[in-house]
Amino acid sequence: MGSIRDSVISSGQESGTATRTQRVLVTGCNGQIGQVLVPALQERYGKANVFDSDMRGAASITLDVTDVAALTATIRRLQPTQIYHLAAVLSATGEKDPVRAWQVNLNGYFNILEAAVACDVKQVFFPSTIAVYGPDAPREATPDSAPTRPTTIYGIAKAAGENLAAWYRQKHDLDVRVLRYPGIIGWESSPGGGTTDYAVEIFHAAVRGRAFRCPLGADRALPMLAMQDAIRGTIEFMEAAPEKIRQPSGYNLGGFSAAPADFASEISRAIPDFSIEYVPDHRDAIAASWPAGLDDSSARRDWGWQPQYDLHTLSAAMLGHIAADQAAAAADSAFRGLSQVAVNAA
Ligand SMILES: NC(=O)c1ccc[n+]([C@@H]2O[C@H](COP(=O)([O-])OP(=O)(O)OC[C@H]3O[C@@H](n4cnc5c(N)ncnc54)[C@H](O)[C@@H]3O)[C@@H](O)[C@H]2O)c1
């Protein structure tokens, strides 16, 4: 598999829209996706043209998207051509603090759209989610056209966000593009309070030789996607020629469908001692209202979406990368210990 940069560049060349002149603002850059998206964007457009912001942690710009004045001043100062708006409160956390979830996920996004119009930003990326679907959507191969009647505050805000995207496109000619992500799985960063977090945590537990307590039932299948695919697909989507974007309120972005027992079985092939206990909690109830698999044929047809990882290749990559990272961390700590001994002895 080639690098994200190679594949995005070749797809951009095909569509004739690859551009080196973007100035990009990313909100919520310290999250699971932002930590991987920002370096990919920097590689693509140059470090000086990508501005990473978050309300906390290490970010070049400290920015709370619910603070309208600070947000507008930042956008006016930076003059980005694109905003990747990742800042959000995720599903499991959102159910515990619905007021904050609404303020960040809807009002914060509304602030972004208003500031984008006021400051002549050309494009906004809005990451939506499979949580926009509720129990009345078909569970298998859920199409983009399925009803969006979600039962979580997270899903309700995201569904409203999708409609806002279409409205701003129509009323203000703002090129807002929306992808409905499934659970994103990667070795590069830690998840931040979503219902599918288990699908990353299970690999870390396995590599550390720990038993895993799974918050979802063994057979609770959900749509999943490799982080590498998600990042590549997102940049390809944002660079696709405007006439290829035919669904103003968003596209399903599919990878594969898997239940906790499927991940456990992949892990057990490599780590036969791996042990898992299923203790379904409130996250299992959230997952029960979501699709088990996505139909992403519209994205494939309209702008050429094509995932590269499946359950098997992603599981192998997760185990390999996490084990390598852990070995490197252990070697680093041993080196520091030896250096300290040498200093003490000197
Ligand atoms: N990770 C997934 O599996 C997944 C799936 C579907 C959709 N999404 C969407 O993708 C986006 C990124 O997800 P993620 O997994 O990286 O989320 P995350 O929870 O890991 O990170 C979100 C980031 O937003 C920041 N943030 C929260 N409130 C903020 C505010 N008021 N102002 C500025 N920053 C704020 C947090 O500090 C955090 O760094 C979100 O919009 C999420 O809804 C993610």
The ligand as a MOL file (V3000), in Angstrom:
LIG
                    3D

  0  0  0     0  0            999 V3000
M  V30 BEGIN CTAB
M  V30 COUNTS 44 48 0 0 0
M  V30 BEGIN ATOM
M  V30 1 N -13.3500 8.7840 15.6730 0
M  V30 2 C -14.4100 8.2360 15.1050 0
M  V30 3 O -14.5510 7.0080 15.0670 0
M  V30 4 C -15.4580 9.1210 14.4680 0
M  V30 5 C -16.5570 8.5130 13.8420 0
M  V30 6 C -17.5350 9.3290 13.2830 0
M  V30 7 C -17.3840 10.7080 13.2840 0
M  V30 8 N -16.3040 11.2620 13.8990 0 CHG=1
M  V30 9 C -16.2030 12.7160 13.9160 0
M  V30 10 O -14.9010 13.1220 13.5180 0
M  V30 11 C -14.5070 14.2920 14.2470 0
M  V30 12 C -13.1840 14.0390 14.9440 0
M  V30 13 O -13.3480 12.9060 15.7830 0
M  V30 14 P -12.2080 12.4300 16.7950 0
M  V30 15 O -12.4220 10.9720 16.9780 0
M  V30 16 O -10.8930 12.9460 16.3940 0 CHG=-1
M  V30 17 O -12.7160 13.1470 18.1290 0
M  V30 18 P -11.9400 13.3010 19.5220 0
M  V30 19 O -12.9450 13.2950 20.6090 0
M  V30 20 O -10.8080 12.3450 19.5960 0
M  V30 21 O -11.3380 14.7690 19.3810 0
M  V30 22 C -12.1610 15.8980 19.3800 0
M  V30 23 C -11.2820 17.1010 19.6730 0
M  V30 24 O -12.1400 18.2420 19.7220 0
M  V30 25 C -11.6690 19.0830 20.7480 0
M  V30 26 N -12.7490 19.9430 21.2130 0
M  V30 27 C -13.8140 19.6100 21.9770 0
M  V30 28 N -14.5560 20.7000 22.2160 0
M  V30 29 C -13.9600 21.7390 21.5740 0
M  V30 30 C -14.2520 23.1150 21.4450 0
M  V30 31 N -15.3040 23.6560 22.0520 0
M  V30 32 N -13.4180 23.8820 20.6960 0
M  V30 33 C -12.3250 23.3490 20.0970 0
M  V30 34 N -11.9750 22.0500 20.2120 0
M  V30 35 C -12.7960 21.2570 20.9390 0
M  V30 36 C -11.1630 18.1560 21.8440 0
M  V30 37 O -10.2300 18.7980 22.6870 0
M  V30 38 C -10.5420 17.0270 21.0210 0
M  V30 39 O -9.1560 17.2110 20.8250 0
M  V30 40 C -15.6550 14.6060 15.2030 0
M  V30 41 O -16.4690 15.6050 14.6340 0
M  V30 42 C -16.4110 13.3090 15.2960 0
M  V30 43 O -17.7730 13.5180 15.5600 0
M  V30 44 C -15.3460 10.5010 14.4870 0
M  V30 END ATOM
M  V30 BEGIN BOND
M  V30 1 1 1 2
M  V30 2 2 2 3
M  V30 3 1 2 4
M  V30 4 1 4 5
M  V30 5 2 4 44
M  V30 6 2 5 6
M  V30 7 1 6 7
M  V30 8 2 7 8
M  V30 9 1 8 9
M  V30 10 1 8 44
M  V30 11 1 9 10
M  V30 12 1 9 42
M  V30 13 1 10 11
M  V30 14 1 11 12
M  V30 15 1 11 40
M  V30 16 1 12 13
M  V30 17 1 13 14
M  V30 18 2 14 15
M  V30 19 1 14 16
M  V30 20 1 14 17
M  V30 21 1 17 18
M  V30 22 2 18 19
M  V30 23 1 18 20
M  V30 24 1 18 21
M  V30 25 1 21 22
M  V30 26 1 22 23
M  V30 27 1 23 24
M  V30 28 1 23 38
M  V30 29 1 24 25
M  V30 30 1 25 26
M  V30 31 1 25 36
M  V30 32 1 26 27
M  V30 33 1 26 35
M  V30 34 2 27 28
M  V30 35 1 28 29
M  V30 36 1 29 30
M  V30 37 2 29 35
M  V30 38 1 30 31
M  V30 39 2 30 32
M  V30 40 1 32 33
M  V30 41 2 33 34
M  V30 42 1 34 35
M  V30 43 1 36 37
M  V30 44 1 36 38
M  V30 45 1 38 39
M  V30 46 1 40 41
M  V30 47 1 40 42
M  V30 48 1 42 43
M  V30 END BOND
M  V30 END CTAB
M  END
